[in-house]
Amino acid sequence: MKMKQTTEYQKWFQGKFDLFEKSLNGEASTDIHSIRRAAIAKFAELGLPNTKNEEWRFTNVSAIAGREFTPVLKGDHGIGKEAIESFLFRTAHRLVFINGHYSDELSSVGSMPKGVMVGNLSAMMRKNPELVSGYLSKYASFEDDAFIALNTAFVRDGAFIQIPDGVQFDDPIHLLFVSDARDGMMISPRNLMIVGKNSQLSIVESFVSLTDTVYLTNAVTEVSLDEESVLEHDKLQNEGMGAFHISATTVHQKEKSNYTSNTLAMGGAIVRNTLKAVLDGEYSECTLNGLSLGTGSQLIDHHTVIDHAKPNCASHELYKAILDGSSHGVFNGKIFVRQDAQKTDAKQTNKTLLLSDTAVIDTKPQLEIFADDVKCTHGATVGQLDEEQVFYLRSRGIDRTSARDMLTFAFAGDVVRRVHNEALRNQLESLVHQKLDEGRKDS
């Protein structure tokens, strides 16, 4: 059944929420569920965004609003380990989620230092609901974001990671989100990551699917970095081409903390990654890197916000897109420098490579500066492959197709090489080659 009006969409999810609430028994009286109730009320007020909303001007989600998605509220599945082998890389710590719900039999969590908590949100909500409610929606506000409100209303499971002070992790923690792609489902993973003082950690999020049916992933991740903590946060989105993927990541940084994000988006019909970092302590640093690989009629949208709230902070931002076929890329990057944030050093770069005459990019780098002693730059470039470089390679005996592939991969490799974990980086390089090869065949 197709939706005709936005109000019908809100009523649809209100009905699903009512059924969800009735299944909770005693949990319906907790602080966590009070947050859920506030979120569904806000979603009913907001409705899904449309292109009249400035933040969604280039990303039309009418295809999402035109379907009845059913929230997945239980973790039943019949997926074996062999089905996910190709999505894994070597690490001692792995949490696997099927349709947004934790799978103990597919996960593998090695020994942890004292005080470290690495597990799933659903279990933590039962064991320590006060801790969860203290962080849930603390940084990812649903007041003006309908998708965050929808995720919060149906929050059930996801990753929960809390690292105490002074812990250095050598191996990354891999969060693998697998969809078995039942048609018409909505997956709502919610991740909380709390990193203590002078701790160091690497986290990898992978979103994949086993088939190409139509479903919605609506993911939210909240990150809290204490003083002098370091986090590398890598995200690979490679779901099926029928999937819709909407995600929001919010990061709060204290003094001298360092956050690095590497986001690669390859799959999905409509993809929207929103990443907001608040530098709320002096001498903190933030690095955001991203790569979009679009083919066919894909739409891939990266929205970033870096909020320089305190002085003497630095941010670095590089987002690239390679677009083939009739794909559509969007980049909207905002850098806020508040009045007290003197000595800010911020740099933002967006580069797009168009491989066809029908691919489109909408890019909107933005600076809003209210301090007067800062060093801030931003810029965007859009172009095609340099035919002189193609000619140079061909003059060395390389055929035209191989020459174009080499130059295209070199463009993408500038982002992929920034991933520090070698096993993950090798996997990403292989996936980029595969995606570029598929795009060439489809064009």
VENMOUR-V914470 format. One record per residue. SS is DSSP state (H for helix, E for strand, C for the rest). PHI is phi in degrees with one decimal (* if undefined). PSI is psi in degrees with one decimal (none if undefined). Layout:
SS:PHI:PSI  SS:PHI:PSI
This chain:
C:*:131.3  C:-89.3:142.0  C:-80.1:138.5  C:-103.5:-33.3  C:-135.1:152.3  H:-59.2:-39.7  H:-59.5:-33.9  H:-64.4:-36.1  H:-64.9:-44.7  H:-62.7:-40.5  H:-65.1:-37.5  H:-58.1:-49.9  H:-73.8:-29.2  H:-62.8:-40.5  H:-63.0:-42.3  H:-65.9:-36.5  H:-66.3:-40.1  H:-60.1:-41.8  H:-66.4:-41.3  H:-59.8:-45.2  H:-62.7:-40.1  H:-65.3:-23.8  C:-85.3:-5.3  C:-86.3:-20.1  H:54.9:-122.5  H:-65.5:-24.8  H:-65.6:-19.9  H:-66.4:-14.8  H:-99.6:6.5  C:-84.4:164.6  H:-62.3:-34.3  H:-62.1:-42.4  H:-72.3:-26.6  H:-62.0:-37.1  H:-65.6:-40.8  H:-59.8:-45.8  H:-61.7:-42.3  H:-63.0:-36.1  H:-69.9:-42.7  H:-68.0:-32.5  H:-65.4:-40.8  H:-68.0:-38.1  H:-62.8:-40.2  H:-61.4:-32.4  H:-77.0:-40.0  H:-81.7:-46.5  C:68.1:171.0  C:-71.5:147.6  C:-71.1:156.3  C:-127.6:-179.2  C:-72.4:-4.7  C:-78.5:-17.8  C:-78.3:123.7  H:-56.7:-36.7  H:-71.1:-14.6  H:-122.8:21.4  C:-61.0:-34.5  C:-101.0:-1.9  C:-123.4:103.5  C:-89.2:116.2  C:-102.9:22.2  H:-61.8:-28.1  H:-65.6:-31.4  H:-75.9:-43.9  H:-67.5:-14.2  C:-91.0:9.9  C:-133.3:151.8  C:-93.6:102.3  C:-92.7:136.9  E:-105.4:120.6  E:-60.3:137.6  C:-90.8:110.9  C:-109.5:-1.3  C:-130.5:155.0  C:-98.3:26.2  C:-70.2:133.8  C:-161.4:164.6  C:-123.7:33.5  C:-89.8:130.8  C:-96.7:170.8  H:-62.8:-32.9  H:-64.2:-26.2  H:-71.9:-20.8  H:-111.1:2.1  H:-55.0:-40.9  H:-69.9:-12.9  H:-96.0:-1.3  C:-96.8:156.7  C:-136.4:165.0  C:-70.1:117.2  C:-160.7:153.8  C:-83.5:-12.8  E:-128.4:114.5  E:-141.1:127.8  E:-113.6:124.7  E:-111.0:132.1  E:-122.4:127.1  E:-106.2:120.2  C:53.4:36.7  C:87.4:0.5  E:-118.4:140.7  E:-64.6:136.8  C:-116.0:107.0  C:-65.7:-38.6  C:-70.6:-23.6  C:-96.4:-11.4  C:-89.7:162.0  E:-148.8:103.5  E:-111.3:112.9  C:-73.0:-176.8  C:-63.7:143.1  C:-121.3:148.9  C:-62.0:160.0  C:-59.3:133.9  C:89.9:-11.5  C:-78.4:134.1  E:-119.8:114.2  E:-129.1:111.8  E:-169.7:-153.4  E:-108.5:152.0  H:-65.5:-37.8  H:-59.4:-44.2  H:-65.5:-39.5  H:-68.4:-32.9  H:-65.0:-28.5  H:-81.2:-40.7  H:-78.5:-42.4  C:-142.3:69.0  H:-63.1:-28.4  H:-65.4:-40.6  H:-62.3:-45.4  H:-64.9:-46.8  H:-65.1:-24.4  H:-70.8:-23.1  H:-109.7:-26.2  C:-61.7:120.7  C:69.0:12.7  C:-67.7:-37.2  C:-113.8:-31.5  C:-94.1:88.9  C:-76.1:137.7  C:-100.6:9.6  C:-63.6:-33.7  C:-131.0:20.0  C:-131.9:109.7  H:-65.8:-36.9  H:-71.2:-38.1  H:-64.3:-39.8  H:-61.1:-42.7  H:-66.6:-42.0  H:-61.3:-45.2  H:-65.9:-36.4  H:-61.2:-35.4  C:-110.4:22.3  C:-61.1:128.3  C:-138.4:-40.7  C:-155.3:172.9  C:155.7:-164.8  E:-94.8:140.3  E:-124.0:119.8  E:-131.3:122.3  E:-130.6:121.0  E:-111.6:122.7  C:-72.4:178.7  C:-64.2:142.6  C:72.8:28.9  C:-109.3:129.2  E:-113.2:115.7  C:-93.4:129.4  C:-85.5:-44.2  C:-92.2:143.4  C:-71.6:155.2  E:-95.4:121.2  E:-99.6:120.4  E:-103.6:108.0  E:-105.9:115.6  E:-106.1:111.7  E:-112.3:133.3  E:-106.9:132.0  C:-86.1:4.1  C:59.1:46.8  C:-67.5:132.2  C:-61.4:130.6  C:83.0:13.6  E:-92.1:158.2  E:-119.3:124.4  E:-105.6:130.8  C:-128.9:63.6  C:-67.4:141.9  E:-128.6:121.4  E:-113.4:135.6  E:-120.3:126.4  E:-128.1:118.7  E:-123.9:113.9  E:-113.8:123.2  C:-77.1:178.7  C:-60.4:136.2  C:54.8:33.6  C:-108.1:155.9  E:-133.9:136.4  E:-154.4:149.5  E:-125.8:129.0  E:-125.6:136.3  E:-120.0:125.6  E:-107.2:126.9  E:-121.9:130.2  E:-116.5:116.3  E:-137.3:165.4  E:-140.8:158.3  C:-93.2:-17.1  C:-141.7:-177.7  C:-108.3:24.4  C:-72.2:169.1  C:-88.7:123.5  C:-155.0:172.5  E:-122.2:123.5  E:-99.5:124.0  E:-126.9:93.2  E:-109.0:144.2  E:-133.7:134.0  E:-128.3:129.5  E:-115.5:130.8  E:-124.5:130.5  E:-120.9:119.2  E:-112.4:119.4  C:-81.9:-177.6  C:-58.9:133.5  C:62.0:18.5  C:-84.5:156.7  E:-132.4:129.3  E:-137.1:125.6  E:-102.3:124.7  E:-124.2:104.6  E:-103.9:138.7  E:-132.1:127.7  E:-116.0:120.3  E:-110.7:108.5  E:-139.9:50.0  C:-78.9:173.5  C:-63.9:159.8  C:-72.7:-7.6  C:-93.3:-5.1  C:-81.8:151.4  E:-108.3:132.0  E:-129.2:114.8  E:-119.7:127.0  E:-139.8:151.2  E:-135.3:127.2  E:-120.9:126.7  E:-121.1:135.4  E:-126.5:130.3  E:-116.8:122.4  E:-115.6:133.3  C:-98.0:-176.1  C:-55.1:132.1  C:62.7:17.0  C:-80.7:159.7  E:-136.5:121.4  E:-122.1:130.4  E:-125.6:129.5  E:-121.8:131.6  E:-123.0:112.4  E:-116.1:124.2  E:-120.9:122.7  E:-116.6:121.6  C:-127.8:-33.2  C:-108.2:177.2  C:96.2:150.4  C:-79.0:-47.7  E:-127.4:126.0  E:-127.6:129.8  E:-133.8:113.1  E:-108.9:116.7  E:-109.6:127.4  E:-132.0:121.5  E:-124.3:128.3  E:-121.7:129.8  E:-110.6:114.2  E:-88.4:91.6  C:-107.0:27.1  C:-153.6:143.3  C:-60.5:148.5  C:62.5:22.2  C:-84.5:159.2  E:-140.0:143.3  E:-137.3:131.9  E:-128.3:120.1  E:-117.9:122.2  E:-123.5:145.1  E:-150.5:151.8  E:-140.4:128.5  E:-112.0:134.6  E:-122.9:104.2  E:-111.8:135.3  C:-135.1:172.1  C:57.0:-129.0  C:-110.6:23.2  C:-60.4:149.6  E:-122.2:120.7  E:-125.6:120.4  E:-122.8:124.4  E:-113.1:120.3  E:-115.5:125.6  E:-128.2:147.3  E:-135.3:123.1  E:-116.0:116.8  E:-106.7:104.4  E:-83.2:97.1  C:-94.3:-17.7  C:-131.2:159.4  C:-73.8:166.0  C:62.5:36.0  C:-112.9:159.2  E:-131.5:144.2  E:-138.5:145.3  E:-134.4:133.7  E:-140.9:125.0  E:-136.2:115.6  E:-122.8:131.2  E:-125.0:153.2  E:-138.1:139.6  E:-120.5:116.7  E:-122.4:127.5  C:-124.4:173.0  C:60.4:-134.8  C:-110.6:30.6  C:-70.1:160.6  E:-130.2:123.8  E:-110.0:148.5  E:-134.9:133.8  E:-133.1:123.9  E:-130.6:106.9  E:-116.8:122.9  E:-114.3:135.0  E:-120.6:117.8  E:-101.4:132.0  E:-120.8:109.4  C:-74.8:165.8  C:-58.0:-37.2  C:-86.7:-2.5  C:-87.7:58.5  C:-68.9:159.8  C:62.4:28.1  C:-74.4:138.5  E:-124.4:108.0  E:-132.2:134.0  E:-135.0:131.6  E:-131.9:130.1  E:-134.7:134.3  E:-129.5:127.5  E:-131.8:135.8  E:-129.2:135.6  E:-113.5:117.3  E:-98.2:121.6  C:-97.5:-3.3  C:-143.2:164.2  C:-78.7:-11.2  C:-105.4:-2.6  C:-77.6:149.0  E:-133.5:142.0  E:-129.1:134.1  E:-113.3:116.0  E:-123.6:137.2  E:-144.4:78.9  E:-75.3:138.7  E:-136.8:142.1  E:-126.1:131.8  E:-127.1:107.6  E:-117.6:123.5  C:-117.1:5.9  C:-108.2:161.7  C:-113.3:-5.3  C:-120.3:76.5  C:-138.4:164.6  E:-129.8:102.1  E:-131.5:134.5  E:-137.4:152.0  E:-152.9:154.4  E:-169.6:161.8  E:-141.9:140.4  E:-130.9:145.2  E:-134.7:131.5  E:-164.7:-179.4  C:-113.1:177.2  C:-60.9:141.0  C:-75.3:113.6  H:-65.6:-26.6  H:-66.1:-38.2  H:-68.6:-38.7  H:-60.8:-45.4  H:-61.5:-41.0  H:-60.0:-46.1  H:-66.0:-38.4  H:-66.0:-33.8  C:-68.7:-13.6  C:-97.9:14.0  C:91.7:11.1  C:-96.4:131.6  C:-67.8:162.4  H:-61.4:-43.1  H:-62.0:-44.9  H:-65.7:-37.6  H:-63.5:-45.0  H:-63.5:-40.4  H:-63.8:-41.2  H:-62.7:-44.7  H:-68.9:-38.3  H:-66.5:-43.4  H:-66.4:-35.5  H:-61.8:-37.8  H:-62.9:-44.4  H:-71.9:-35.0  H:-61.7:-23.4  H:-59.8:-31.2  H:-88.0:-44.8  H:-59.2:-38.6  C:-65.1:-15.2  C:-79.4:-9.7  C:-76.8:122.3  C:-79.0:-33.0  C:-70.5:118.2  H:-65.0:-43.1  H:-62.5:-42.9  H:-67.7:-42.1  H:-59.8:-42.1  H:-63.2:-40.2  H:-63.9:-41.6  H:-65.8:-40.8  H:-60.9:-41.4  H:-63.9:-41.8  H:-66.5:-37.8  H:-63.6:-45.8  H:-57.9:-44.7  H:-62.3:-44.1  H:-65.4:-42.8  H:-64.3:-37.3  H:-66.2:-41.7  H:-63.6:-40.3  H:-63.8:-39.7  H:-65.7:-38.4  H:-67.9:-33.9  H:-78.8:-22.0  C:-81.8:none
